[in-house]
């Protein structure tokens, strides 16, 4: 992974966390659990975006043969 993509992944996680925090502040008066839930959702979204960024477009598909052995098929 290049340094730029690694740097962007960190920004994605932090940005998702801050977005969840900001959205959670709107629900803080109703319930503290919703506030914490928004933080977790933001963190999860940031991690998902970071994984997509770091994948770099290289996808490996896995094929199972009739004999039960796993074979990698590159794209």
N, C-alpha and C positions, 0 to 999 in steps of 0.2 A: 504494500500500500504506500502510495506516495505521501509526502509530508503534508501536502495541501489537502488531500482527502481526509487524512487523519485529523487535521486541524478543523475541517468542516464538520466532521463527525462530533467533535467536542462541542462545537457551537450548536449543533442540532439538539444534542441532549440538554444542554443548558437552556436553550431557547424553549424547548418543550416544557421543561420544568418551570421556567418563569411564566410561560403562558398559562400553565395549570394553576400556578400560584395566583396570578392575576384574576383568572376566572373564578377561582375559589373564594376570593375576597367578596365577590358579589353574593355568594351563598353563605357567608360566615354568620350572618344574623339568624338564618334559619336553622342551620345545623353545623356543628363542628366536624361531624363525620363526612358530610358532603364536601367540606373544605379539604379535608385530607384526601378524599376520593378524587377530587379534581387535581390535586398535586400528583397522585399516582397515575392518573390518566395522562397528564401532561408528560410525566417522566416516561411512561410507556410509549407515547407517541414520539417523543424525542429519540428513544432507543430504536424504534422502528425506522424512523427517517435516517438515523445514523447507519443502520444496517444496510439500507438501500443505497446510501451514498458510498459506503465502503465496498459494496459488492463489485463495483467498477464494471458492470455490464457483463461479467464472466459468469455464465450460468452453466452448471453441470447437471445434466439430467441422468437419472439412474434408471436402469432397465433390469428387470428380473427375467432371467431366462427360464425355460421350461424345467431345467434341472435344479432350480432354486438358487443359483449363484448370481450375485449382484455384479453388474457390468456398468461402468461409467461410459456415457456417451457424450463427448464434448460437442459444443455448438460452435 
